[in-house]
Amino acid sequence: MEKGIRVSMDGRGRALDNILVERLWRSVKYEKVYLNDFQTVNEAYLGLKDYFEFYNHRRIHQSLDYRTPAEVYYKKNRSIRESPCRRTPCGQSVNFLRNVWIS
């Protein structure tokens, strides 16, 4: 406080500030770290690098309307019917699910 530094207490989203980061790290741990026995720092680095490539560019997210974070960030809005066929964890085609919801 002596140096003029203040803690941000603007009230906007304080309770939710870390929820996105906490959810991301939960996914990282359960989908990559706990499933692999990394023996070296380099193995862990390469494994996490691959995971974040997958997470951002190939893993669809329900909260993003079954798009990837990269599609949302770069505003690559494809029409639902022309999206490439991808699979949900239960094996259903995302396009199939989208078509059911649209109908």
N, C-alpha and C positions, 0 to 999 in steps of 0.2 A: 504494500500500500504506500510505502514511502516513495516509490519510484513512479507513482501515478498509475499503477496497474490496478484495474478493477475487475472483480469477478462479474461475469455477465449474469444478471438476474432480471432480465427483461420480462420474464413470465411467459413468453411465447414458447410452448413446447417443452418446458423444462422436464416434465415427467417422461417425455418421449425422446429426449435428446439422443440417448444411446440405444434405443430399441432396435434400430436398423443394424447397427454394428454388432450388437449382442446376437441378433438373429443370424447374421452372416457367420460369425465365429462358431455358433452352434452347428450350422450346416457344415462348415469346414471340418469341425471335429468329428461329427458323426458320419459324414460321407467320405472323408479321406483319412484323417489322422488316426482314428481308432481302428480303421480297417487295414492299416498298413503298419508294418514293423520297420520303420526307417532306422537304419543302422548308423548312418552318418548324417552330418549336417547337409552335405551335398545331396544325398538322397531325399531328404526332407524338402530342401529347396526345390529340386526338380519336380517332386511329387506335388508340392503346393503350386508351383508355376503351372503345371498341367491342369490342376484342379481349377485354378482361377480362369484359365483359358476356357475350360469346359463350362464353368459357372456363368461366365459373362457372355459366351458366344454360342453355346449349344444347349445348355440346360434351360428348359422353359420354366417359367414362374407363373403359378396360378394368379398371384396378386398383380401380375403384369399382363393379364388377359392371355396367358399362354404364349407370351413372347419372351425373348431373351432380354437381359439388361442392355446388351449392345443394340438390339433393334429399337428399344425405347430411347436410349441415349442419342443414337444417331438418327432417330426419327425415320427408321426404315419401316414405314407402315405399309405392310402388304395387306391386300384384301384377305379376308378369312378364307375364301374359297380358293385362292391361288397360293396359299402358304404351303411350303413343302410338308409332306407328311412326317410328323414326329410322333413319338410314343410317350405316353404318360407312364408313371411308375407301375400302374396296373396293366400296362400293355395296350391300352386303347389308343387308337389313333387320335391325336389332338384334333385333326380335321373332322373326324367322325363326331367327336364331342361337340365341336363348334357347330357343325351342321345340325345336330340334335337340338342345341340350345337356340339356334336361329329359327328353326322350323316352328 
